[in-house]
Amino acid sequence: MTEHEQEDPTLRDQSLEVIRHKLSLLPDKPGCYIMKNREGTIIYVGKAKVLKNRVRSYFTGSHSAKTQKLVSEIRDFEYIITSSNMEALILECNLIKQHHPRYNVLLKDDKTFPYIKITHEPQPRLEVTRRVYKDKGKYFGPYPNAFAAQQTKKLLDRLYPLRKCKTMPEKVCLYYHIGQCLAPCEFDISEETNERMVQEISRFLNGGHDVIKEELTTKMLAAAEELNFERAKELRDHILNIDAVMEKQKINAVDALDRDVFGYAVDKGWMAVHIQYMRQGKLIERHVSLFPYYGDEYNDFITYVTQVYSDNPALPKEIFLPTMPVQGTAAPEAQAAETTSAALPASDISAQSEDSEALGADGEAFDAAPPTKEAAQAAAEEKDVREALESWLKVKVHIPQRGLKKQMVDMAKDNARNALDEKFRLVERDERRTTKAVENLGEWLGLGVIRRIEAFDNSNIQGTNPVSAMVVFVDGRPDRKEYRKYKVKTVVGPDDYETMREVIRRRYERVLKDNLTMPDLIVVDGGKGQISAALDVLENELGLFIPVCGLVKDAKHKTAQLMIGDPAEIVPLPRDSQEFYLLQRIQDEVHRFAITFHRESRAKSMVVSQLDAIPGIGEKRRKALLKHFGSVRKIKEAEVGDFKPLGIGEKLASEILKALQGEAAVPQE
C-alpha cells in the first residue's frame, strides 16, 4: 500500500477543507508559497507574481502526471508576501537551499568548473580553484578544464610575480630566484605594486591580452635595439605563450563579452537545461543537467537559473535566456502560464505591439504582428523575470527574439532537446533489454514469468564478523527499499552452508509471519551446497516451494555458471546473453551490499577490540574515550594531557598511546 492509500480519509478531507478555506484568503500580491505534506514536511516551494492565481492553479484544471503526483500529496500550504518579484526570486532560492524540497529542481551536479582567483590579502596570490566563495577575491572563468586554467595561471605567473607560497616562508624560495615572486617574506612590497599587478592580471583575464601582447612586443623590440637579446627572447616567449593559451575556439561571437547562454527542453516530466559558457566571445564550455520537474516548466527553469548563480560571485557580463512558451503553442507537457488577476488592457497591448515592432526583448529591431493576449501576457512575464534577475545579479539579461543572439539560444535549446532525447532512447533500450532478459530467464529455468528475484550473499574474513545481505530485483530492476542486512547469530566459524540456512530461515519466517510478497526466484551465491541448504530450510522447515538457483564463480571471482534444481544441474546460459548480464548485475549488487555491511561491522568491531585490548580500559572508559575524541585516529594523535578531563592519569594515558601507536606490544585478553 502506498502512503496515500494508508492515509485516514477523514483527516485527508479535513486537510483539503482547510486548503479550500486558505485559497479564498490568498492576496493579489507577489511572494513565495510553501507546500507541505501530511507530516508537515515541505515538499515544494514556488514563487508567484500573483499568489492567489498561482496557488489556486494547482487545485483547478488539468495537470501533467508529475504535477498531479505533487498535488496529491499537498495537505497544507503557507505563503510569504514580498514587495517585488526580485525579492520573491531570492526568497524562493534561499528556501529551496534551506529545505531541499522533494519536488523542487535541486542543483545537485557534482561537476564544477575551474576558476582563476586573485586572493583578497595584503600580499595577494593567484590560484586555480573549483570553489567560489564570497570572500572579496576576484574570480575569472569558468575555464574549459583544469589544464586550460593551469596553463593560463602559469603564463600569468611568468608575467606578474605575485606571492606564490600559501604561508609566508622564513626566507626567499626558488620562485624569487627565477623571477616569479617579489618575495614579500623578506622584502617590503608596497600596496601600490601589488595593486598594479592585480589590475594588469584582471585586464588580461577580462580580454585585454591583445593590448598586453602589444606592450610586450614593444618592450621586446626595445630590448633588441639595446642588444639585450636575452631579455628580448624572454619577452618573445611570453608573447608566444599568450598566443598558445588564448588560441581561438571553434565558435566565436563578434564581440568579446563574457556571457552564459541557456536553453532548455521538456518531455515526459523531465527537463534538460543546457548552458553554453562564452568567455571573451569564445565558447569554452558546455554543460547539461537533466532532472524531473513538477511545476510550471518556465518557472522551474528560472528556479534552476537562480540556483546556478546564488552562491557564485564570478558572474558573466550577460545572460541569455529562451523565451517563455505561450499558451496554446507550448509542448504538450508544458503547464499553463500563470494567469494574472486581470489581463493587460487594450492600451497596454497596443503599446507593447508598437514597441515590439521596433525592438525585440534584447533590443534588436524586427517586425512583429500584433501579439495575442497570451503572447502579451508571456512578454510581460518575461519582462518581470528579466528585471528581477538584473536587479538581483546586477548583470544584463537578454531574452533575444531574432538574429545571432537568438541563434545562440536556439543552439542551447537544440542541445538540451538532444540530451533529453538521448536519455529516453537509452532508457527505452535498457527497458527493452531488461524486460526481454527477465522473460528469457524464466524460459531458461522453466519457471514461466519471473517478476521478483531475491538474492543472498554471505561475507566474512576467516569466520570473523559474519554477515549476510539480501537484495531484491523487481522486473529486472533493483528495489533498494526492500534490501535487508543480517548479522549472523548462530554460526561459529566460516561455515557458508549453515550461514545460508540461518539467513534463509530468518528471512522467510518473517515473510510468512508478516504476509510479505513471496519471490518468484531465490538466487544464492554458490553452487550445489548453498542451493541444497536453502531448499532444505524452505521445503522441510517452512513448507515453501520457491525455486532456488545458484551463481557459481570462476577462479577470477567472476560469475561463470548458473545452477538450479536438487540435485543442482548447470543451465547452459550463453555468457554473452542479456540474461547472463542480468544475473551478473544481481550478483555484483548483492556482493557489493554484503561487503559494505561487513566492512561497517568489522570497523566497529576493530575499534572495540583495539581499545578493549588495553589493560585498564573497560567498556565504560572505551565509550568515554570515543565520545570525547570522536575516533581512534584522534585518540592516537592526542597528547598525554588530553586524557586528563576523562580522569585518566599520565601512566594509563601513555599506555593507551603506546598501544594504539604500536610502540609497545599489548597483551591480548
C-alpha positions in Angstrom: 0.0 0.0 0.0 1.2 3.5 -0.8 1.5 6.3 1.7 -1.6 7.9 0.1 -3.7 4.8 0.5 -2.7 4.4 4.1 -3.9 7.9 5.0 -7.1 8.3 7.0 -9.8 9.6 4.6 -11.4 11.8 7.3 -8.1 13.5 8.1 -7.5 14.0 4.3 -10.9 15.6 3.8 -10.3 17.9 6.8 -6.9 19.0 5.3 -8.5 19.7 1.9 -11.2 21.7 3.6 -8.6 23.8 5.3 -6.8 24.3 1.9 -10.0 25.4 0.3 -10.5 28.0 3.0 -7.0 29.3 2.8 -7.3 29.6 -1.0 -10.1 32.1 -0.6 -7.8 34.2 1.6 -4.8 34.4 -0.8 -3.7 38.0 -1.6 -3.2 39.6 -5.1 0.5 40.2 -4.3 3.8 38.7 -5.3 5.5 36.2 -3.0 6.5 32.6 -2.3 4.3 29.7 -1.4 5.4 26.6 0.6 3.6 23.3 0.0 3.5 20.7 2.8 2.5 17.0 3.0 0.6 15.4 5.8 3.7 15.1 8.0 4.2 18.8 7.7 7.3 18.3 5.6 8.0 21.0 2.9 7.7 19.2 -0.5 7.6 22.2 -2.9 8.5 25.9 -2.9 7.4 28.3 -5.6 7.3 32.0 -6.4 4.4 33.9 -8.0 3.7 37.4 -9.4 0.2 37.0 -8.0 -0.1 34.5 -5.2 -3.8 34.0 -5.5 -3.7 32.9 -9.1 -0.6 30.8 -8.9 -1.6 28.7 -5.8 -5.2 28.3 -7.0 -4.0 26.9 -10.3 -2.6 23.8 -8.6 -6.1 22.8 -7.4 -8.0 23.6 -10.6 -7.7 22.5 -14.2 -5.7 19.6 -15.7 -2.1 18.9 -15.0 0.7 16.5 -16.1 1.1 13.2 -14.3 4.1 14.6 -12.3 2.2 17.7 -11.2 -0.8 15.5 -10.2 1.6 13.5 -8.0 2.8 16.7 -6.3 -0.8 18.0 -5.8 -2.0 14.6 -4.4 0.5 15.0 -1.5 -0.3 18.6 -0.6 -2.1 18.8 2.7 -1.3 22.4 3.7 0.4 25.4 2.4 1.9 28.7 3.6 2.9 31.8 1.8 5.2 34.8 2.3 4.3 38.1 0.7 7.2 40.1 -0.9 7.4 43.6 -2.1 8.7 42.7 -5.6 9.4 39.9 -8.0 13.1 40.2 -7.3 12.5 39.5 -3.6 10.3 36.5 -4.4 13.1 35.2 -6.7 15.7 35.4 -4.0 13.4 34.1 -1.3 12.5 31.1 -3.3 16.2 30.3 -4.0 17.0 30.6 -0.3 14.0 28.5 0.8 15.0 25.7 -1.6 18.6 25.7 -0.4 17.4 25.6 3.2 14.7 22.9 3.0 15.7 20.8 -0.1 12.0 20.1 -1.1 11.4 16.8 -2.7 9.6 18.1 -5.8 11.8 21.2 -6.5 14.5 21.5 -9.0 17.7 20.9 -7.0 21.1 21.8 -8.3 23.0 18.6 -7.4 25.6 18.4 -10.1 29.0 17.4 -8.8 30.7 18.9 -11.9 32.3 22.2 -11.0 34.5 24.2 -13.4 37.9 25.7 -12.5 38.3 29.4 -12.0 41.4 31.6 -11.6 41.3 33.6 -8.4 43.2 36.6 -7.1 43.0 36.3 -3.3 42.0 39.3 -1.2 45.1 39.5 1.0 47.7 42.2 1.9 50.0 40.2 -0.4 47.6 38.6 -2.9 48.2 35.2 -4.6 47.0 33.7 -7.9 45.4 30.3 -7.7 43.2 27.8 -9.6 40.0 26.8 -7.6 36.8 25.0 -8.2 35.0 26.6 -5.3 33.8 30.1 -5.5 33.2 32.0 -2.2 32.0 35.5 -1.4 35.4 36.3 0.2 36.2 39.6 -1.8 38.6 37.6 -4.0 38.5 38.2 -7.8 37.3 35.2 -9.8 37.7 34.7 -13.5 36.2 31.8 -15.5 34.9 29.2 -15.7 37.6 27.6 -17.9 37.0 24.5 -20.1 39.1 22.3 -17.9 41.8 22.3 -15.2 44.6 22.1 -17.8 43.4 25.3 -19.6 43.2 27.2 -16.2 46.6 25.9 -15.1 48.2 26.9 -18.4 46.8 30.4 -18.1 48.0 30.7 -14.5 51.5 29.6 -15.4 51.6 32.3 -18.1 50.4 34.9 -15.6 53.0 33.7 -13.0 55.7 34.4 -15.5 54.3 37.8 -16.4 53.3 39.0 -12.9 55.4 37.9 -9.9 52.7 37.8 -7.1 53.3 35.9 -3.9 53.4 32.1 -4.5 53.5 30.5 -1.1 50.3 29.9 0.8 52.1 30.6 4.1 54.9 33.0 4.3 58.3 31.2 4.5 61.2 32.4 6.6 63.4 33.1 3.6 63.2 33.5 -0.2 62.4 30.4 -2.2 63.1 29.3 -5.8 60.3 31.4 -7.2 62.1 34.6 -6.2 65.3 33.4 -7.9 63.6 32.6 -11.2 61.8 36.0 -11.2 58.2 34.7 -10.5 57.9 36.2 -7.0 58.9 39.5 -5.4 59.5 37.7 -2.0 57.2 39.7 0.4 58.5 37.2 3.0 61.8 39.1 3.0 61.2 42.4 1.3 58.7 45.1 1.8 56.4 45.1 -1.2 54.3 48.2 -1.4 50.5 48.1 -1.8 50.7 50.1 -5.0 53.0 47.5 -6.6 50.6 44.6 -5.7 47.6 46.7 -6.9 49.3 47.4 -10.2 49.9 43.7 -10.8 46.3 42.8 -9.8 44.9 45.4 -12.2 47.1 44.0 -15.0 46.1 40.4 -14.4 42.4 41.5 -14.2 42.8 43.3 -17.5 44.4 40.3 -19.1 41.7 37.9 -17.9 38.9 40.2 -18.9 40.0 40.1 -22.5 42.8 42.7 -22.6 45.5 40.2 -23.6 45.8 41.7 -27.1 46.8 45.1 -25.5 49.3 43.4 -23.2 50.7 41.5 -26.2 51.3 44.7 -28.0 53.0 46.2 -24.9 55.3 43.1 -24.7 56.1 43.4 -28.4 57.1 47.0 -27.9 59.4 46.0 -25.0 60.8 43.1 -27.0 61.8 45.4 -29.9 63.3 47.9 -27.5 65.4 45.2 -25.8 66.6 44.0 -29.2 67.5 47.6 -30.1 69.6 47.8 -26.9 71.2 44.4 -27.9 69.7 42.8 -24.8 68.9 39.7 -26.7 68.3 37.5 -23.6 65.5 39.9 -22.4 64.1 40.1 -25.9 64.0 36.3 -26.2 62.2 36.1 -22.8 59.6 38.7 -24.0 59.2 36.8 -27.3 58.5 33.6 -25.3 55.8 35.4 -23.3 54.1 36.6 -26.5 54.2 33.0 -27.9 52.7 31.7 -24.7 49.9 34.2 -24.9 49.1 33.1 -28.4 49.1 29.5 -27.4 46.9 29.9 -24.3 44.5 32.3 -25.9 44.1 30.4 -29.2 40.6 31.0 -30.6 37.9 28.4 -30.2 35.7 27.0 -32.9 32.7 29.2 -32.1 33.2 32.9 -31.7 30.9 35.9 -31.2 31.5 39.2 -32.9 32.2 40.9 -29.5 34.4 39.7 -26.7 32.0 39.7 -23.8 31.6 37.0 -21.2 28.1 35.5 -21.4 26.2 32.4 -20.3 23.6 31.2 -22.8 20.8 29.0 -21.5 18.4 26.7 -23.3 16.0 24.1 -22.0 13.7 21.3 -23.2 11.0 19.3 -21.5 9.4 15.9 -22.2 7.7 13.2 -20.2 8.0 15.2 -16.9 11.8 15.7 -17.4 13.7 18.8 -18.1 17.2 19.3 -19.6 19.0 22.6 -19.2 22.0 23.3 -21.4 24.4 26.1 -20.6 27.0 27.5 -23.0 29.8 29.4 -21.3 31.3 32.0 -23.5 34.3 33.9 -22.3 35.9 36.7 -24.3 33.5 35.9 -27.1 34.6 32.3 -27.3 32.6 29.2 -26.5 34.8 27.5 -23.9 32.5 25.0 -22.2 29.1 23.4 -22.4 27.2 21.7 -19.6 23.8 19.9 -19.4 21.7 18.9 -16.4 18.7 16.5 -16.5 16.1 16.3 -13.8 12.4 15.7 -13.2 10.2 18.8 -12.8 6.8 19.1 -11.1 5.6 22.6 -11.5 5.4 25.2 -14.4 8.2 24.5 -16.9 9.4 28.1 -17.3 9.2 28.8 -13.6 11.1 25.7 -12.7 13.7 26.6 -15.4 14.1 30.1 -13.8 14.5 28.4 -10.4 17.4 26.4 -11.8 19.0 29.6 -13.2 18.8 31.3 -9.8 20.4 28.3 -8.1 23.3 28.4 -10.6 24.1 32.0 -9.6 23.0 32.0 -5.9 26.5 31.4 -4.5 28.6 32.3 -7.5 30.2 35.8 -7.5 32.1 35.0 -10.7 29.3 36.3 -12.9 29.4 36.9 -16.7 28.6 40.3 -18.3 25.4 38.9 -20.0 22.9 36.1 -19.6 20.8 34.9 -22.5 17.6 33.1 -21.7 15.0 31.5 -24.0 11.6 33.0 -24.5 8.6 31.9 -22.4 6.3 29.4 -24.1 2.9 30.9 -25.0 -0.3 29.2 -24.0 -1.6 27.1 -26.9 1.8 26.8 -28.6 3.9 25.1 -26.0 4.8 21.5 -26.0 2.0 19.2 -24.7 4.0 18.6 -21.5 4.1 22.4 -20.7 1.9 23.7 -18.0 -0.3 26.7 -18.4 1.4 30.0 -17.7 0.4 31.9 -14.6 -2.9 33.8 -15.0 -2.8 37.3 -13.7 -5.8 38.8 -11.9 -6.6 40.9 -14.9 -5.5 40.8 -18.5 -3.4 43.7 -19.9 -5.8 46.5 -21.0 -6.0 47.1 -24.8 -3.9 50.3 -24.5 -1.1 48.3 -22.9 -1.3 45.7 -25.6 -1.1 48.3 -28.3 1.8 50.0 -26.6 3.6 46.6 -26.4 2.8 46.0 -30.0 4.3 49.3 -31.1 7.5 48.6 -29.0 7.7 45.1 -30.4 7.8 46.4 -34.0 10.8 48.5 -33.1 12.7 46.4 -30.6 12.8 42.7 -29.5 13.3 41.7 -25.9 17.0 42.0 -26.4 16.9 45.4 -28.1 17.2 44.1 -31.7 14.9 45.5 -34.4 12.3 43.3 -36.1 8.8 43.4 -37.4 6.1 41.6 -35.5 2.4 41.0 -35.8 0.2 42.4 -33.1 0.5 40.0 -30.2 -2.3 37.9 -28.9 -3.5 38.2 -25.3 -1.4 35.1 -24.3 1.7 36.5 -26.1 1.3 39.9 -24.4 1.0 38.1 -21.1 4.1 36.0 -21.8 6.0 39.1 -22.8 5.0 40.8 -19.5 6.2 37.6 -17.6 9.5 37.7 -19.4 10.0 41.3 -18.6 9.3 40.6 -14.9 11.8 37.7 -14.9 14.4 39.8 -16.7 14.1 42.8 -14.4 14.2 40.6 -11.3 17.3 38.8 -12.4 19.0 42.0 -13.4 18.2 43.7 -10.1 19.5 40.7 -8.1 22.6 39.8 -10.1 23.5 43.2 -11.5 24.0 41.5 -14.8 22.4 42.3 -18.2 19.8 39.6 -19.0 18.6 39.2 -22.6 15.7 37.2 -24.0 16.6 37.5 -27.7 13.9 37.3 -30.4 16.0 37.1 -33.5 19.4 37.4 -35.0 22.8 35.9 -33.8 21.8 36.1 -30.2 18.6 34.1 -30.9 20.6 31.6 -32.8 22.9 31.1 -29.8 19.9 30.4 -27.5 18.4 28.1 -30.2 21.7 26.1 -30.3 21.5 25.7 -26.5 17.8 24.6 -26.8 18.7 22.1 -29.5 21.5 20.6 -27.4 19.1 20.4 -24.4 16.5 18.6 -26.6 19.2 16.2 -27.9 20.3 15.4 -24.4 16.7 14.6 -23.4 16.0 12.5 -26.5 19.3 10.6 -25.9 18.2 9.9 -22.3 14.9 8.5 -23.3 16.4 6.4 -26.1 18.9 4.9 -23.6 16.1 4.2 -21.1 13.9 2.6 -23.7 16.8 0.5 -24.9 17.7 -0.6 -21.4 14.0 -1.3 -20.6 13.6 -3.5 -23.7 16.7 -5.4 -22.9 15.9 -5.9 -19.2 12.3 -6.9 -20.0 13.4 -9.4 -22.6 16.2 -10.7 -20.3 13.7 -11.4 -17.5 11.3 -13.1 -19.9 14.0 -15.3 -21.3 15.5 -16.2 -17.9 12.1 -17.6 -16.9 12.1 -19.7 -20.1 15.7 -21.0 -19.5 14.8 -22.0 -15.9 11.4 -23.5 -16.9 9.6 -21.2 -14.4 7.4 -19.0 -16.6 7.2 -15.3 -15.7 9.7 -14.1 -13.1 8.9 -10.7 -11.6 10.5 -10.7 -8.1 14.1 -12.0 -7.5 15.6 -12.1 -4.0 19.4 -12.7 -3.9 21.6 -13.6 -0.9 25.4 -13.3 -0.3 27.5 -14.0 2.8 30.6 -12.2 3.9 33.2 -12.9 6.5 37.0 -13.0 6.9 38.1 -16.4 8.3 34.8 -16.5 10.2 35.1 -13.1 11.9 32.1 -10.7 11.9 30.0 -13.0 9.7 27.1 -11.1 7.9 24.7 -11.7 5.1 22.8 -9.5 2.8 19.7 -9.7 0.6 18.9 -7.6 -2.5 15.6 -7.5 -4.4 15.1 -7.1 -8.1 11.6 -6.5 -9.5 11.1 -6.7 -13.3 14.9 -6.7 -13.6 15.5 -3.5 -11.6 16.8 -3.1 -8.1 14.2 -2.2 -5.4 16.5 -0.7 -2.7 13.8 -0.2 -0.2 13.5 -3.9 0.1 17.2 -4.6 0.7 18.0 -6.3 4.1 21.1 -6.9 6.2 21.6 -9.8 8.6 24.2 -10.3 11.4 24.8 -14.0 11.6 23.9 -15.1 15.2 24.1 -18.9 15.5 27.0 -19.9 13.2 30.6 -20.1 14.7 33.5 -20.0 12.2 33.5 -19.8 8.4 30.5 -22.2 7.6 28.9 -20.9 4.5 26.2 -23.6 4.3 25.0 -23.1 7.9 25.1 -19.3 7.4 22.9 -19.7 4.3 20.5 -21.9 6.3 20.2 -19.3 9.1 19.6 -16.4 6.9 17.1 -18.2 4.6 15.2 -19.3 7.7 15.1 -15.8 9.3 14.1 -14.1 6.0 11.2 -16.4 5.1 9.9 -16.9 8.6 9.5 -13.1 8.6 7.8 -13.3 5.1 5.3 -15.8 6.4 4.7 -14.0 9.7 4.1 -10.6 8.2 2.5 -11.9 5.0 5.1 -10.2 2.8 5.4 -10.7 -1.0 7.0 -14.0 -1.9 9.7 -14.1 -4.6 9.4 -15.9 -7.8 13.1 -16.9 -7.7 15.8 -17.0 -5.0 19.4 -16.6 -6.1 22.2 -17.7 -3.8 25.9 -17.1 -4.1 27.4 -20.5 -4.7 26.7 -23.9 -6.1 25.2 -27.3 -5.1 25.9 -26.9 -1.3 24.3 -23.5 -1.0 21.3 -24.4 -3.1 20.7 -27.6 -1.2 21.0 -25.8 2.2 18.4 -23.1 1.1 16.0 -25.7 -0.3 16.2 -27.9 2.8 15.1 -24.9 5.0 12.4 -23.7 2.6 10.8 -27.1 1.9 11.4 -29.2 5.1 11.2 -26.5 7.8 8.9 -23.8 6.3 6.8 -25.7 3.8 7.7 -23.3 1.0 8.4 -24.4 -2.6 10.3 -21.5 -4.2 12.8 -22.1 -7.0 16.4 -21.6 -5.9 19.3 -21.1 -8.3 23.0 -20.6 -7.6 25.6 -18.5 -9.3 29.0 -20.2 -9.3 32.1 -18.0 -9.7 35.3 -18.9 -11.5 38.9 -18.6 -10.3 38.9 -14.9 -11.0 35.8 -14.4 -8.9 33.6 -13.7 -11.9 30.1 -15.2 -12.5 30.7 -18.3 -14.5 27.7 -20.7 -14.3 24.0 -20.8 -13.4 22.8 -23.9 -11.5 19.3 -24.9 -10.4 17.4 -28.0 -9.0 18.0 -30.6 -6.4 20.4 -32.1 -7.2 21.6 -28.9 -8.9 22.4 -29.0 -12.6 24.1 -26.4 -14.8 21.9 -24.3 -17.0 23.6 -23.7 -20.4 23.0 -20.0 -20.4 25.2 -18.2 -23.0 27.9 -16.0 -21.4 27.1 -13.1 -23.8 23.3 -13.1 -23.4 21.3 -10.4 -21.7 20.0 -13.0 -19.2 23.6 -13.7 -18.1 24.3 -9.9 -17.8 21.2 -9.5 -15.7 22.4 -12.3 -13.3 25.8 -10.7 -13.2 24.3 -7.4 -12.2 22.3 -9.1 -9.4 25.3 -11.0 -8.1 27.5 -7.9 -8.2 24.9 -5.8 -6.4 24.3 -8.3 -3.6 28.1 -8.8 -3.2 28.6 -5.0 -3.0 25.8 -4.7 -0.4 27.2 -7.5 1.7 30.8 -6.3 1.6 29.8 -2.8 2.5 27.8 -4.1 5.5 30.7 -6.4 6.5 33.2 -3.5 6.4 31.0 -1.4 8.6 30.6 -4.2 11.1 34.3 -5.1 11.1 35.3 -1.4 11.5 33.1 -1.1 14.6 34.5 -4.4 15.9 38.1 -3.3 15.3 37.6 -0.1 17.3 36.1 -2.1 20.2 38.9 -4.7 20.2 41.7 -2.1 19.8 40.6 -0.3 23.0 39.4 -3.3 24.9 42.8 -5.0 24.5 44.5 -2.3 26.5 44.7 -3.2 30.3 42.7 -0.7 32.3 40.2 0.1 29.6 36.8 -1.3 30.1 33.5 -0.7 28.3 32.8 2.5 30.3 36.2 4.1 29.6 36.1 2.9 25.9 32.8 4.7 25.4 34.0 7.8 27.2 37.2 7.9 25.1 35.3 7.6 21.8 32.7 10.2 22.9 35.4 12.6 23.9 37.9 12.2 21.0 35.4 11.1 18.3 37.6 8.3 16.8 40.5 6.0 17.4 42.6 8.1 15.0 42.0 11.2 17.1 43.0 9.3 20.2 46.3 8.2 18.5 47.0 11.9 17.7 46.3 13.1 21.3 48.8 14.2 23.9 49.1 12.7 27.4 47.5 15.8 28.9 44.4 15.5 26.7 43.3 12.5 28.7 43.1 14.4 32.0 39.4 15.6 31.6 38.4 11.9 31.4 40.1 11.2 34.8 42.8 9.1 33.1 46.3 9.6 34.6 49.6 10.1 32.8 50.6 6.4 33.2 47.5 4.9 31.7 47.4 7.7 29.0 50.9 6.7 28.0 50.0 3.1 27.8 47.0 3.9 25.6 49.1 5.9 23.2 51.8 3.3 23.1 49.3 0.5 22.4 47.5 2.5 19.6 50.6 3.8 18.0 52.3 0.4 18.0 55.3 1.4 20.2 54.8 -1.4 22.7 53.2 -4.8 22.5 49.9 -5.0 24.3 48.8 -8.4 25.7 45.6 -9.8 24.3 42.9 -11.0 26.7 
